[in-house]
Structure formats: structure tokens, C-alpha cells
Amino acid sequence: MALAESCVMIGSEGGKILRCHPRKKNIKKLFAGSDSNIHWDKSAIDFFDNLPPCITSKLIKHVELWANSVSRQVVSAKDIFVSKPPLRYVFPAPTGVTEYEGHVGSMS
């Protein structure tokens, strides 16, 4: 199996191997519905680029509401944390919780 430098290999206990190809999001689309009064710092854009799209839109709305309430014109990555978003927005689960069967004891 040939791998590019940008690939990530993921393995499981069951022996399944996945190849993941990271890709950049279209930043203009990300903030298309965004409030025009707020300027997003590069650090904030980089932070959003690492989140799944379904979480990104919710977090942008949360941070915009906070920024408008405190009259913030420029939002940085630090401001994202200062806005106190729900932890599930900042640290989303990498997989669904229903994908695995519960078990007790060893896996063998």
C-alpha cells in the first residue's frame, strides 16, 4: 500500500486499516454566512480548519454572538476559548459513540 506524505494511517484492534487524506476546507465558504462586522484572525481560521464542518458552523455562530455582545471586532483563537463554547464544539468526538459494542473483559 503506497502512502503519500500527507496520508494518515489508522488501525484498529480488529485489524482494519484506513487511509485518511487530510484536505483543506474552503475558508471563503466557511465564513460565507458570517457576520460582516467581525474579522477573523488567522489563528481563529486555522483553529476552525481543524474541526468538522457540522461543528464549525455552530461554533462560528456561538463566537459571533459572544463577539457582538462584547463589541469585539477582531476574533482570534484565544477569543474562541474566552467565549466559553460547549466543550463538544471545541473537542468533538472523532467517531460516533454507537459504532462500538460495549464489552467487559479482554478482547481476545
N, C-alpha and C positions, 0 to 999 in steps of 0.2 A: 504494500500500500504506500504510494508516494505521498509525501506531505509537503506542502508549501510552508514557508516560514511563518505565515500568518495563520496557519491552522492550529486548532486546539484539539487534542485527543482526550476523550472522556471514556473511562472504562467503568464497568460495574462488577459486582461480586458474581453475577451470573455469567460473566464472560462477554457481554455485549460491548462492542466498541463503537463509538460515534465520532465522526469528524465534524467539527464545527468551524465554519468560516465566518469570522467576525466581519461585519460590514458597517460602514458609517451611515448614520441617518442623514436625511436631507434636512439641514438645520433651518432652511427657509420655511419648509413645510411644518416643522416642529413649532415654530412661533407664528404661523400664519394667522391664527385666530387670537393672537395675544394682544393685550392692551398696548396701544401705540405710545402711551406716555412713559412706559418703562423700557429702559435699556438694559439688556442682559450682558453682563461682563463675560469675558472669555472663560473664566473659571466656572461660571454657572452653566454655560453652554456645554463645556466639557463634562460637567457633572451629569447633566441631562442626557448626554450622549451615551452614558453607560447604563441607562435604565430602559426597560421595555416600553414600547410606545403606549400601551394601555395605562401604565403608571405615570408616564411623563406628562400626559395631558392633565391628569388630576393634580399632580404636583405643581404644574405651572399655574393652574387656577388658584390653588391654595396660596402660593407665594405671591401672586398678583393681588389677591385680596389683602394679604398682610402688607405688601408694599404700598398699596393705596391708603391703607389705614394709618400708616406711619409716614406718609408722604415721601417715600423713597423713590428716587428717580433712576438710580443705577443699582442693579441687583447682582451680587457676587455669590460665589458658592457658600461663603460664610453666612450670608443673609438667608440662604435656603434653610440652614440649620437654626438660625435665630428665629425664623418664622414658626418654629416648632410644628413641623408637619407630622402626621401619623407615621409611626415607625415603618408600617407596611409600605409606605410610599418611598421612603429612603432606602430601606433594606428589603426589597421584595423577595419572596420565596423563589428559588431558582426552578422549582418544579411544583406541580400540584400535589397537595397532600394526600390525594386519593389514589395516586399511582402505585402505591406500595401496599402490600398486605401486612397487617400487624402480625408480629410473632413474638414468642417468648423462647429464650434459649439460643442455642447455637444455630448457625445457618447451614451446617453440614448435614 
